[in-house]
Each structure stands twice: as structure tokens, then as C-alpha cells.
């Protein structure tokens, strides 16, 4: 199916529920926006994704849509029916359902592609961002950019850069958060932070949600000189902090993809998910994973891991992450925030 730009005035995008997944689709959506510059773009998304997109001029309208919670008005089959009715009332010409559901079949749009079916024959190892770009190309959309998009208002970016100017070229951010079975041990993050501090780097520790703040707390306690970047600060501030860093060391979580979007050099720590499909993309990065694992990355997020998925990342020694960090830092030849978005 190829879309005709002259016949599209209103576009609906059904967003994903996770910040990381939404960022992995951002390059594809940006190319669609560039192909349809005069169309009205609406995205339906949950609260956290809406907060990330709130300031982005790419979107003309952001509307709530969250079917992941039991009390959501869009949960269950009645919620699906309600969503279809609301979507149809918008009189859209094109729907892009990033969730890959069958909802487009029930829409009154001129163009209603089934998103997930368009990449079913791609090799499993193709990165998720590439898969989204491929799906967009099947609609006839030319690719002007392959960069992920995370919009940050200029005043916020400048303010954060001024605040962190004393640590220019020396700021390293650690993120010990993420889902429990995707966390490298907090004591390992602390040991890595001490090694970096001894070599003159300024350490900061991130953690947004209450669970991530709890994961950050013991690392901060072990690194009393570290900057505390934990807490539910506005997302543009977190993104600007990442843009100021020379290195970001993180578990597999949404922050990893924020760093990719901001161009921050990253060490990604993986075990129960496939980094070649879901890892950093578009930025300078290194991947660290358990070398002695009897399986080659779980498709089931470690549910059937023979050593137990909660033990997976414990198999990664500090020396392995330290070696990856040194490799990234050795290649840093420009200012941390030069050339960034």
C-alpha cells in the first residue's frame, strides 16, 4: 500500500505505552511528518508518553489513550469498542497503529495499514528502529532522516547546559534502574562509579520512578560526591542532562533510548533481552552481556533462563563494564554536547 499525500489531511497515530518503544518509532514518524507537512497529526498515548511529546511541535494534538491499566476506560473488549468509536469520529485519512492491533480494519480511513504485518518477514535480528523505518517505507514514505527524535525546548536545554557547565567533558551518568530482572547489581554500579571518580570524572545517578529511585539510593549512598539526578523531574530536563554527559551507563530501560535520541555515548548492560534488536541505536555505544550465559539472549525476557533471570546480570563483572566505559571515553575527542540535537 502506497499513500497519496494529496489525499491525506488528518493522520492518527496510536502510540505505544513505553517511552523506549515510542522513541524507537520516532525516526519513522518524523519521516511521515516530513512527507505530510500540511496534514493534522494526532497521537493517542498514555500519560508518560504524552508528557514526553507535550512540547514537540511535530504533533498538532495529543489525546489520552491507555488500555494497559485495569481501571482504564479502554481496557477489555468494551474499551476496544469505545476506542474504535472515538477513532472513527475523528474522520482520519490515515491511521498508523504502532501497537499492531486489528483496530485499523474497523476504521473509516482512506488508508489503514496493519503496521506489524508489514515487517513479518524481516530477520529477527533487525533492530526495532530499522523495522519501523522499513514499515514506513512500505507506505511510500521517503526517508529524510534516520535519527531518533526527542524534542527538548531550547530554553530548558540551555538552562541545563549552564547548570552543568562546571562538569563539561567530565560528566558520567549512571542509571541502575529498570525492571528488577534487568538490573545490574547496585554495588557494581557503585564500584564502577568509584573507578570513574578516581580518574577525575563527575558522577551523577539517575532514577525517575519510585522503583528506580529505590535502585539509585544505595548507589548514591556509596558515592557521596555524586550528583543526585533521581526523582520525577520533567523529561526535557532529564534529556538535557543526558546531552551534557560524556558517558551514560545504564541497564536496559527507557533511559537507554533517550540517550540514543540525544546522541549520548552509552554503555548498555543486557542479559534477558536481545541488544541487537532492542539496544542503543544511532549513537556511539558498547554492549555488555554475560559471556558465560548458556543461551544466546532470551526471547522470553529470561522466563525460561536455566540460571534464573534474576541471576543473569550478576554474571557480568565490573571489569567488563569498566572496559567498555574506557573504550567509549578513550574515543571522546569533542565536547560532550557538541553536535547533539
ABEGO torsion letter per residue (X at the ends): XBBBAAABABBBBBBBABAAAAAAAAAAAAAAAAABAABBBBBBBBAAAAAAAAABAABABBBBBBAABAABAABEAAAAAAAAAAAAAAGBABBBBAAGBAAAAABABABBBBAAAAAAABBAABBAAAAAAAAAAAAGBBBABABBBBBBBAAAAAAAAAAAAAABGABBBBBABEBAAABBBAAAAAAAAAAAAAAGBBBBBBEABAAAAAAAAAAAAABAABBBABEBBBAAAAAAAAAABABBBBBBBAAAAAAAAAGBBBBBBBAABBAAAABBBGBBBBBBBBAABABBEBAAGGAABAAEAAAAAAABBAAAAAAAAAAAAAABABBAABGBX
